[in-house]
Amino acid sequence: MDIKINARYIIKTDEQNVILYEIVVAGENAKVPGTTSERVIGYYPNLEWAAKGCLRHSIDTLDLINVYEIVKAIKQAEQDITKAIDKAVSNGLKKLMA
């Protein structure tokens, strides 16, 4: 099952892992500029760890200047993750929570 967190992240599953991907857009020098692809950020044993990995990665990769920006980015990431997971759970995604 796929859980799209926001325009930048997606969580997918295979038989053994929960996988966090970053959606990247090819730059001007690419063979096909503007195309999107998925880059693996990490493999996790469950959805909770993948959500924590998403939060950590989303904050670590931003150029934040002050505490206010960091807090704002954390709150936005938490909202995106919570909304996406709540939607997935309401659609029957319970086995990844174990």
VEXMI-821920 format. One record per residue: residue number from 1; x, y, z of N, C-alpha, C in turn. Coordinates in Angstrom, 1 decimal. Example, Ala and Ser with C-alpha at 12.3 -4.5 7.8 and 13.67 -1.06 7.14 Angstrom:
<pts>
PT_1_13.2_-5.7_7.8_12.3_-4.5_7.8_13.2_-3.3_7.8;
PT_2_12.8_-2.2_7.1_13.7_-1.1_7.1_12.9_0.0_7.9;
</pts>
This chain:
<pts>
PT_1_0.8_-1.2_0.0_0.0_0.0_0.0_0.9_1.2_0.0;
PT_2_0.4_2.3_-0.6_1.1_3.5_-0.7_0.4_4.6_0.1;
PT_3_1.2_5.3_0.9_0.7_6.5_1.7_1.4_7.7_1.2;
PT_4_0.8_8.6_0.5_1.4_9.8_0.1_1.3_10.8_1.3;
PT_5_2.4_11.2_1.8_2.5_12.1_2.9_2.2_13.5_2.5;
PT_6_3.0_13.9_1.5_2.8_15.3_0.9_3.4_15.2_-0.5;
PT_7_3.7_16.4_-1.1_4.3_16.4_-2.5_5.7_15.9_-2.5;
PT_8_6.3_15.8_-1.3_7.7_15.4_-1.2_8.0_14.0_-0.8;
PT_9_7.1_13.4_0.0_7.3_12.0_0.6_6.2_11.1_0.3;
PT_10_6.6_9.8_0.2_5.6_8.7_0.1_6.1_7.5_0.9;
PT_11_5.2_6.8_1.5_5.6_5.6_2.3_4.9_4.4_1.5;
PT_12_5.8_3.4_1.2_5.3_2.2_0.6_5.7_1.0_1.4;
PT_13_5.0_-0.1_1.1_5.4_-1.4_1.8_5.7_-2.5_0.8;
PT_14_6.6_-3.4_1.3_6.8_-4.6_0.6_6.5_-5.7_1.6;
PT_15_7.0_-6.9_1.4_6.6_-8.1_2.3_7.3_-7.9_3.6;
PT_16_8.4_-7.2_3.7_9.1_-7.2_5.0_9.3_-5.8_5.6;
PT_17_9.2_-4.8_4.8_9.5_-3.4_5.3_8.5_-2.4_5.0;
PT_18_8.6_-1.3_5.7_7.9_-0.1_5.3_9.0_0.9_4.8;
PT_19_8.8_1.4_3.6_9.9_2.1_2.9_9.5_3.6_2.7;
PT_20_10.4_4.5_3.1_10.1_5.9_3.0_10.9_6.4_1.7;
PT_21_10.2_7.0_0.8_10.7_7.6_-0.4_10.6_9.1_-0.4;
PT_22_11.6_9.7_-1.0_11.5_11.2_-1.3_11.2_11.3_-2.8;
PT_23_10.2_12.1_-3.2_9.9_12.3_-4.6_10.8_13.4_-5.1;
PT_24_11.6_13.1_-6.1_12.5_14.1_-6.6_12.1_14.4_-8.1;
PT_25_12.4_15.7_-8.5_12.1_16.1_-9.8_13.4_16.3_-10.5;
PT_26_13.5_15.8_-11.7_14.7_15.9_-12.5_15.0_17.3_-12.9;
PT_27_16.2_17.7_-12.8_16.6_19.1_-13.1_16.8_19.3_-14.6;
PT_28_17.2_20.5_-15.0_17.3_20.9_-16.4_18.4_20.1_-17.1;
PT_29_19.4_19.5_-16.5_20.4_18.8_-17.1_20.1_17.3_-17.3;
PT_30_18.9_16.9_-16.8_18.5_15.5_-16.9_18.1_15.2_-18.4;
PT_31_18.0_13.9_-18.7_17.6_13.5_-20.0_16.2_13.9_-20.3;
PT_32_15.3_13.8_-19.3_13.9_14.3_-19.4_13.7_15.2_-18.2;
PT_33_13.9_16.5_-18.4_13.7_17.5_-17.3_12.3_17.5_-16.8;
PT_34_12.1_17.7_-15.5_10.8_17.8_-15.0_10.1_16.5_-14.6;
PT_35_10.7_15.3_-15.0_10.1_14.0_-14.6_10.4_13.8_-13.1;
PT_36_9.5_13.0_-12.5_9.7_12.7_-11.1_10.1_11.2_-10.9;
PT_37_10.9_11.0_-9.9_11.3_9.7_-9.5_11.3_9.6_-8.0;
PT_38_11.4_8.4_-7.5_11.4_8.1_-6.1_12.8_7.7_-5.6;
PT_39_13.3_8.3_-4.6_14.6_8.0_-4.0_14.4_7.4_-2.6;
PT_40_14.9_6.3_-2.3_14.7_5.6_-1.0_15.4_6.4_0.1;
PT_41_14.7_6.8_1.1_15.3_7.4_2.3_15.7_6.4_3.3;
PT_42_14.8_5.4_3.5_15.1_4.4_4.5_14.1_3.3_4.5;
PT_43_14.5_2.2_5.2_13.7_1.0_5.3_13.4_0.9_6.8;
PT_44_12.1_0.6_7.2_11.7_0.6_8.6_10.8_-0.6_8.9;
PT_45_10.8_-1.1_10.1_10.1_-2.3_10.5_8.6_-2.0_10.6;
PT_46_8.2_-0.8_10.8_6.7_-0.5_11.0_6.5_1.0_10.6;
PT_47_5.2_1.3_10.5_4.8_2.6_10.1_5.2_3.8_11.1;
PT_48_5.2_3.5_12.3_5.6_4.5_13.3_7.1_4.9_13.1;
PT_49_7.9_4.0_12.8_9.3_4.3_12.6_9.5_5.1_11.3;
PT_50_8.7_4.7_10.3_8.8_5.4_9.0_8.3_6.8_9.1;
PT_51_7.3_7.0_9.9_6.8_8.4_10.2_7.8_9.2_10.9;
PT_52_8.5_8.6_11.9_9.6_9.4_12.6_10.7_9.7_11.6;
PT_53_11.0_8.7_10.7_12.1_9.0_9.7_11.7_10.1_8.8;
PT_54_10.5_10.1_8.4_10.0_11.2_7.5_10.1_12.5_8.2;
PT_55_9.7_12.6_9.4_9.8_13.9_10.2_11.3_14.3_10.3;
PT_56_12.1_13.4_10.7_13.5_13.7_10.8_14.2_14.2_9.5;
PT_57_13.9_13.4_8.4_14.5_13.8_7.1_13.9_15.1_6.6;
PT_58_12.6_15.4_6.8_12.1_16.6_6.3_12.6_17.8_7.0;
PT_59_13.0_17.7_8.3_13.6_18.8_9.1_15.1_18.9_8.8;
PT_60_15.8_17.8_8.7_17.2_17.8_8.4_17.6_18.4_7.1;
PT_61_16.7_18.3_6.1_17.1_18.7_4.8_16.6_20.1_4.4;
PT_62_16.0_20.8_5.4_15.6_22.2_5.1_16.7_23.2_5.6;
PT_63_16.8_24.3_5.0_17.8_25.3_5.4_17.0_26.3_6.3;
PT_64_16.9_25.9_7.6_16.2_26.7_8.6_17.1_27.6_9.3;
PT_65_16.7_28.8_9.5_17.6_29.9_10.0_17.4_30.0_11.5;
PT_66_16.2_30.0_12.0_16.0_30.2_13.4_15.0_29.2_14.0;
PT_67_14.8_29.3_15.3_14.0_28.4_16.1_12.5_28.5_15.6;
PT_68_12.0_29.7_15.3_10.6_29.8_14.8_10.4_29.0_13.5;
PT_69_11.3_29.0_12.6_11.2_28.3_11.4_11.3_26.8_11.6;
PT_70_12.1_26.4_12.5_12.2_25.0_12.9_10.9_24.4_13.5;
PT_71_10.4_25.2_14.4_9.1_24.8_15.0_8.0_24.7_14.0;
PT_72_7.9_25.7_13.1_6.9_25.8_12.1_7.0_24.6_11.2;
PT_73_8.2_24.2_10.8_8.5_23.1_9.9_8.1_21.8_10.5;
PT_74_8.4_21.6_11.8_8.1_20.4_12.5_6.5_20.3_12.6;
PT_75_5.8_21.4_12.9_4.4_21.3_13.0_3.8_20.9_11.7;
PT_76_4.3_21.5_10.6_3.7_21.2_9.3_4.0_19.8_8.9;
PT_77_5.2_19.3_9.2_5.5_17.9_8.9_4.6_16.9_9.7;
PT_78_4.4_17.2_11.0_3.6_16.4_11.8_2.1_16.4_11.3;
PT_79_1.6_17.5_10.9_0.3_17.6_10.3_0.2_16.8_9.1;
PT_80_1.1_16.9_8.2_1.1_16.1_6.9_1.1_14.6_7.2;
PT_81_2.0_14.2_8.1_2.1_12.8_8.4_0.9_12.2_9.1;
PT_82_0.4_13.0_10.1_-0.8_12.5_10.8_-2.0_12.4_9.9;
PT_83_-2.2_13.4_9.0_-3.3_13.4_8.1_-3.2_12.2_7.1;
PT_84_-2.1_12.0_6.6_-1.9_10.9_5.6_-2.1_9.5_6.3;
PT_85_-1.6_9.4_7.5_-1.7_8.1_8.2_-3.2_7.9_8.6;
PT_86_-3.8_8.9_9.1_-5.2_8.8_9.5_-6.1_8.4_8.3;
PT_87_-5.8_9.0_7.2_-6.5_8.6_6.0_-6.3_7.1_5.6;
PT_88_-5.0_6.7_5.7_-4.7_5.3_5.3_-5.4_4.3_6.3;
PT_89_-5.3_4.7_7.6_-5.9_3.8_8.6_-7.4_3.7_8.4;
PT_90_-8.1_4.8_8.1_-9.5_4.8_7.8_-9.9_4.0_6.6;
PT_91_-8.9_3.8_5.7_-9.1_3.0_4.5_-8.7_1.6_4.7;
PT_92_-8.4_1.2_5.9_-8.2_-0.2_6.2_-6.7_-0.6_6.4;
PT_93_-5.9_0.3_6.6_-4.4_0.0_6.8_-4.1_-0.1_8.3;
PT_94_-4.3_-1.3_8.8_-4.0_-1.6_10.2_-2.8_-2.5_10.4;
PT_95_-2.5_-3.3_9.5_-1.4_-4.3_9.7_0.0_-3.6_9.8;
PT_96_0.1_-2.4_9.2_1.4_-1.7_9.3_1.6_-1.0_10.6;
PT_97_0.6_-0.9_11.4_0.7_-0.3_12.7_1.3_-1.2_13.7;
PT_98_1.4_-2.5_13.5_1.9_-3.5_14.4_3.4_-3.4_14.5;
</pts>
